[in-house]
Amino acid sequence: MASTRRILAQLRHDPRTIALVLVVPALLLTLLYFVFLDTDAPAGTPNTFDRVGPVMLAVLPMLLMFIITSVVMLRERTMGTLERLLTTPISRANLIGSYALVFSLLALGQAVILEILILVVFDVEIAGAWWALLLIAILDALIGVSFGLLASAFATTEFQAVQFMPLFIAPQILLCGLFVAVDSMPSILTAVARCLPMTWAVDVVNSVISESALDGGDWLRIVGLLLASCAALALAATTMRRAAD
């Protein structure tokens, strides 16, 4: 908890990072709403934003939390804070867990803002429960946090951390079903897509949009998201070396 309080105190003095987490996703979602505002949909089908908007809860949190977490973690390293902490008795798992907890709290605020925009401000109707969308947004952001912490363990500069985004995030955006249905892709790409966390999140969001309740496959994907984030956090803690190592 001492590590968590220290990180929270640093974030209070870093309004740009807080704005990137809480404000920028809302602005991007609002921009997307106006992009599709005047588009026509076939009779009997929802308009484009009603289909795409909720899916952004499975894309934006992971993308932005990955970038922010990896850069902030690298900034701690370049400033020497991380090395000083790792010379103390604090465990690597404790340190990684503290960062994950703080950014998960920010992710919760981000998810709440995005969901209010979608369901209240933009009046998108979904067949499922609102809390299911919120759960997916939080888990998706947690995946971004854990992957960001993992990437920061291998990068040596903030620029290198950003360079990891095409490796960790870009393929997931392309293969998650946002542009083309997963089953319509070549078989090899379909097989890869089915193994990616963002695809699981998009599948659950699509179920929430069209179905009144989640089925067993949806809950399996939700558990998979949680397990993937825990595995990434554990790997990040394992690969982070102490200064004396």
C-alpha positions in Angstrom: 0.0 0.0 0.0 2.9 2.3 0.6 4.0 1.8 -3.0 0.5 2.4 -4.2 0.2 5.7 -2.3 3.5 6.9 -3.7 2.4 6.2 -7.3 -1.0 7.9 -6.7 0.8 10.9 -5.3 3.0 11.1 -8.4 -0.1 10.9 -10.7 -1.8 13.7 -8.8 1.1 15.9 -10.0 0.8 14.6 -13.6 -2.4 16.0 -15.0 -1.4 15.1 -18.6 -1.3 11.4 -17.8 -4.7 11.6 -16.1 -6.1 13.5 -19.1 -4.8 10.8 -21.5 -6.5 8.1 -19.4 -9.8 9.9 -18.7 -10.3 12.6 -21.3 -8.7 11.4 -24.6 -10.8 8.2 -24.9 -14.0 10.2 -24.4 -12.9 12.6 -27.1 -12.1 9.9 -29.5 -15.4 8.1 -28.9 -17.2 11.4 -29.4 -15.3 12.0 -32.6 -16.3 8.5 -33.8 -20.0 9.3 -33.0 -20.0 12.4 -35.2 -18.1 10.5 -37.9 -21.1 8.1 -38.2 -23.8 10.6 -37.3 -25.2 11.0 -40.8 -24.5 7.6 -42.2 -27.5 5.5 -43.3 -28.0 1.9 -42.2 -30.2 -0.7 -44.0 -33.8 -0.8 -42.9 -34.2 -2.9 -39.8 -30.5 -2.8 -38.7 -28.9 -0.5 -36.1 -26.9 2.4 -37.3 -23.2 2.1 -37.6 -22.2 3.8 -34.3 -24.7 1.6 -32.4 -22.6 -1.4 -33.6 -19.2 0.1 -33.5 -19.4 2.4 -30.5 -19.8 -0.4 -27.8 -17.0 -2.4 -29.5 -14.6 0.6 -28.7 -14.9 -0.5 -25.1 -12.9 -3.6 -26.2 -10.3 -1.6 -28.1 -9.6 1.9 -26.7 -8.9 0.9 -23.1 -6.3 -1.7 -24.0 -4.6 0.5 -26.6 -4.3 3.6 -24.4 -3.6 1.9 -21.1 -0.7 -0.1 -22.8 0.9 3.1 -24.1 0.5 5.1 -20.8 1.6 2.3 -18.5 4.6 1.3 -20.5 5.8 5.0 -20.9 5.2 5.8 -17.2 7.0 2.7 -16.0 10.0 3.6 -18.3 10.0 7.1 -17.0 10.3 5.7 -13.5 13.3 3.8 -14.7 15.0 6.6 -16.5 14.6 8.9 -13.5 16.3 6.3 -11.3 13.2 5.7 -9.1 12.8 2.1 -10.1 16.4 1.2 -9.5 16.3 2.8 -6.1 13.2 0.9 -5.2 14.6 -2.4 -6.4 17.6 -2.1 -4.1 15.2 -2.1 -1.1 13.5 -5.3 0.3 10.4 -4.6 -1.7 9.6 -7.6 -4.0 9.2 -7.2 -7.7 5.7 -8.7 -7.5 4.8 -6.0 -4.9 6.1 -3.3 -7.2 4.3 -4.6 -10.3 1.1 -5.2 -8.3 1.2 -1.6 -7.1 1.4 -0.1 -10.5 -1.3 -2.5 -11.8 -3.6 -1.5 -8.9 -3.2 2.2 -9.5 -3.7 2.0 -13.3 -6.6 -0.3 -12.8 -8.3 2.3 -10.7 -7.7 4.8 -13.5 -9.1 2.3 -15.9 -12.2 2.0 -13.9 -12.8 5.7 -14.2 -12.1 5.5 -17.9 -14.6 2.6 -18.4 -17.3 4.4 -16.5 -16.9 7.6 -18.5 -17.0 5.7 -21.8 -20.0 3.7 -20.8 -21.9 6.8 -19.7 -21.2 8.3 -23.1 -22.3 5.3 -25.0 -25.5 4.4 -23.1 -26.6 7.8 -21.8 -25.2 10.6 -23.9 -25.3 8.8 -27.3 -28.3 6.7 -26.3 -27.1 3.4 -27.7 -29.4 0.5 -27.0 -28.0 -2.9 -26.0 -29.9 -6.1 -25.3 -27.6 -7.2 -22.5 -26.7 -5.7 -19.1 -24.8 -2.5 -18.7 -22.5 -4.1 -16.1 -21.3 -6.6 -18.6 -20.0 -3.8 -20.9 -18.4 -2.2 -17.9 -16.7 -5.5 -16.9 -15.3 -6.0 -20.3 -13.9 -2.4 -20.5 -12.2 -2.9 -17.1 -10.7 -6.3 -18.0 -9.6 -4.9 -21.4 -7.9 -2.0 -19.7 -6.3 -4.4 -17.2 -4.9 -6.4 -20.2 -3.4 -3.1 -21.5 -1.9 -2.3 -18.2 -0.4 -5.8 -17.8 1.0 -5.9 -21.3 2.4 -2.3 -20.8 4.2 -3.4 -17.7 5.5 -6.5 -19.5 6.7 -4.4 -22.4 8.4 -1.9 -20.0 10.4 -4.8 -18.6 12.1 -5.4 -21.9 12.4 -1.7 -23.1 15.3 0.6 -22.0 13.8 3.9 -23.2 10.3 5.4 -23.5 10.6 5.3 -27.3 11.3 1.6 -27.2 8.3 1.1 -25.0 6.1 2.8 -27.7 7.7 0.7 -30.4 6.4 -2.4 -28.7 2.8 -1.3 -29.5 2.9 -2.8 -33.0 3.9 -6.1 -31.5 1.4 -6.3 -28.6 -1.6 -4.2 -29.7 -1.7 -3.6 -33.5 -2.2 -7.2 -34.6 -5.1 -7.5 -32.1 -6.8 -4.4 -33.5 -6.5 -5.8 -37.0 -7.7 -9.3 -36.1 -10.3 -8.8 -33.4 -13.2 -8.5 -35.8 -13.5 -4.8 -35.8 -12.9 -4.5 -39.6 -13.7 -8.0 -40.9 -15.6 -10.8 -39.1 -13.1 -13.3 -37.6 -14.8 -16.2 -39.3 -14.4 -14.5 -42.7 -10.6 -14.3 -42.5 -8.3 -16.9 -43.9 -8.2 -20.0 -41.7 -4.7 -19.2 -40.3 -5.7 -15.7 -39.3 -8.9 -17.0 -37.8 -6.9 -19.4 -35.7 -4.6 -16.6 -34.5 -7.4 -14.2 -33.8 -9.2 -16.7 -31.6 -6.1 -16.7 -29.3 -6.0 -12.9 -28.8 -7.5 -11.2 -25.8 -8.9 -8.3 -27.8 -10.9 -10.8 -29.9 -12.3 -12.4 -26.7 -13.4 -8.9 -25.5 -15.0 -8.0 -28.9 -16.9 -11.3 -29.0 -18.3 -10.6 -25.5 -19.3 -7.0 -26.4 -21.1 -8.2 -29.5 -23.0 -10.7 -27.4 -24.0 -8.0 -24.9 -25.2 -5.9 -27.9 -27.4 -8.6 -29.3 -28.2 -11.0 -26.5 -30.0 -10.5 -23.2 -27.6 -12.8 -21.3 -24.1 -14.1 -21.5 -23.6 -17.7 -22.4 -20.9 -20.2 -21.2 -18.6 -19.2 -24.0 -18.8 -15.6 -23.1 -17.9 -16.3 -19.4 -15.0 -18.5 -20.6 -13.7 -15.5 -22.6 -14.1 -13.3 -19.5 -12.1 -15.7 -17.4 -9.5 -15.9 -20.2 -9.1 -12.1 -20.1 -8.5 -12.2 -16.4 -6.0 -15.1 -16.6 -4.1 -13.5 -19.5 -3.7 -10.3 -17.5 -2.5 -12.2 -14.4 0.0 -14.2 -16.6 1.4 -11.0 -18.1 1.8 -9.4 -14.7 3.5 -12.5 -13.4 5.9 -12.5 -16.4 6.6 -8.8 -16.0 7.6 -9.3 -12.3 9.8 -12.3 -13.2 11.6 -10.4 -16.0 12.2 -7.2 -14.0 15.8 -7.4 -12.7 17.0 -5.8 -9.5 19.8 -3.3 -9.8 22.1 -5.7 -8.0 21.3 -8.6 -10.3 
